């Protein structure tokens, strides 16, 4: 990671994630979102609906990364405690926000929904925070400092990501190249490690492909510097060719790229 990288950490909040009852998809959506903006998503944490755990994680992540994203725990029920925890982490009050309340009441009027104490929990916003618009169901998220607090429902969370995208500073977009090899990754380990040492600015990963009718490993190279990426890719392709010749194997033409 370079000194001028734009980085992010993601905090997924919810007992339902840790119990397995709900399968998280927000990690993948956030990773794709960050990649598209040239932001390095560097760490993901999953914590339960516990105020102290959320506070600890948020304070650790916000000191470490350019941006922090959180998902989950901003609904109307008693176990939706993310807003409380964020307010505690920043040492601020958590009043009903007039703008958030107006957004919610406008939607509830359209749908004939009763305004009650539980639903108004979704209008509680830490002092000093700005709202993140929710184009799906009106209940807003919020941003305080470098922390962006969003819903856990995937369709709403994605809408909130789109809403905050124009406010985020992106880095250089990371490009990738995939190179296939007809040998196991153990055969490629040493020469690939040597090339990684020569190109520390190009991330190199090896991924064995299971379930195929032949041994196959995909080598994925990533870098924001396209010239360095292409140079490294050329060296890796040459290394793979040499390994194929030594091992007496080859890929079918339609597998080579």
KAQUITA-V233978 format. One record per residue. RES is the residue in three letters. D_LAST is the distance of its C-alpha to the last C-alpha in whole Angstrom. Layout:
RES,D_LAST / RES,D_LAST
This chain:
UNK,27 / UNK,29 / UNK,33 / UNK,32 / UNK,30 / UNK,31 / UNK,31 / UNK,32 / UNK,33 / UNK,33 / UNK,36 / UNK,36 / UNK,40 / UNK,41 / UNK,43 / UNK,41 / UNK,38 / UNK,39 / UNK,41 / UNK,38 / UNK,40 / UNK,37 / UNK,34 / UNK,32 / UNK,30 / UNK,31 / UNK,29 / UNK,25 / UNK,27 / UNK,28 / UNK,25 / UNK,23 / UNK,26 / UNK,26 / UNK,22 / UNK,23 / UNK,26 / UNK,25 / UNK,27 / UNK,26 / UNK,27 / UNK,28 / UNK,31 / UNK,32 / UNK,35 / UNK,37 / UNK,40 / UNK,43 / UNK,46 / UNK,48 / UNK,49 / UNK,49 / UNK,46 / UNK,44 / UNK,46 / UNK,45 / UNK,42 / UNK,42 / UNK,44 / UNK,41 / UNK,38 / UNK,40 / UNK,41 / UNK,38 / UNK,35 / UNK,35 / UNK,35 / UNK,36 / UNK,36 / UNK,38 / UNK,37 / UNK,40 / UNK,44 / UNK,45 / UNK,47 / UNK,51 / UNK,51 / UNK,53 / UNK,50 / UNK,48 / UNK,49 / UNK,46 / UNK,48 / UNK,51 / UNK,49 / UNK,47 / UNK,51 / UNK,52 / UNK,49 / UNK,50 / UNK,53 / UNK,54 / UNK,56 / UNK,55 / UNK,57 / UNK,56 / UNK,54 / UNK,56 / UNK,53 / UNK,51 / UNK,54 / UNK,55 / UNK,51 / UNK,52 / UNK,55 / UNK,54 / UNK,51 / UNK,54 / UNK,56 / UNK,54 / UNK,53 / UNK,57 / UNK,56 / UNK,59 / UNK,59 / UNK,59 / UNK,59 / UNK,56 / UNK,54 / UNK,55 / UNK,53 / UNK,50 / UNK,52 / UNK,53 / UNK,51 / UNK,51 / UNK,53 / UNK,51 / UNK,48 / UNK,47 / UNK,46 / UNK,42 / UNK,43 / UNK,42 / UNK,41 / UNK,41 / UNK,44 / UNK,46 / UNK,46 / UNK,45 / UNK,43 / UNK,44 / UNK,43 / UNK,45 / UNK,44 / UNK,40 / UNK,40 / UNK,39 / UNK,41 / UNK,39 / UNK,40 / UNK,38 / UNK,38 / UNK,34 / UNK,35 / UNK,37 / UNK,35 / UNK,33 / UNK,35 / UNK,37 / UNK,33 / UNK,33 / UNK,37 / UNK,36 / UNK,33 / UNK,35 / UNK,37 / UNK,34 / UNK,33 / UNK,29 / UNK,28 / UNK,25 / UNK,22 / UNK,19 / UNK,15 / UNK,12 / UNK,9 / UNK,7 / UNK,6 / UNK,7 / UNK,10 / UNK,12 / UNK,15 / UNK,17 / UNK,17 / UNK,21 / UNK,19 / UNK,17 / UNK,20 / UNK,22 / UNK,19 / UNK,17 / UNK,21 / UNK,22 / UNK,19 / UNK,20 / UNK,23 / UNK,22 / UNK,21 / UNK,23 / UNK,22 / UNK,18 / UNK,18 / UNK,16 / UNK,16 / UNK,15 / UNK,15 / UNK,16 / UNK,15 / UNK,19 / UNK,20 / UNK,17 / UNK,18 / UNK,17 / UNK,16 / UNK,13 / UNK,12 / UNK,10 / UNK,11 / UNK,11 / UNK,13 / UNK,15 / UNK,18 / UNK,20 / UNK,20 / UNK,17 / UNK,18 / UNK,18 / UNK,15 / UNK,13 / UNK,15 / UNK,15 / UNK,11 / UNK,12 / UNK,14 / UNK,12 / UNK,9 / UNK,13 / UNK,14 / UNK,12 / UNK,12 / UNK,16 / UNK,16 / UNK,15 / UNK,17 / UNK,20 / UNK,19 / UNK,19 / UNK,16 / UNK,13 / UNK,10 / UNK,11 / UNK,9 / UNK,8 / UNK,7 / UNK,4 / UNK,0
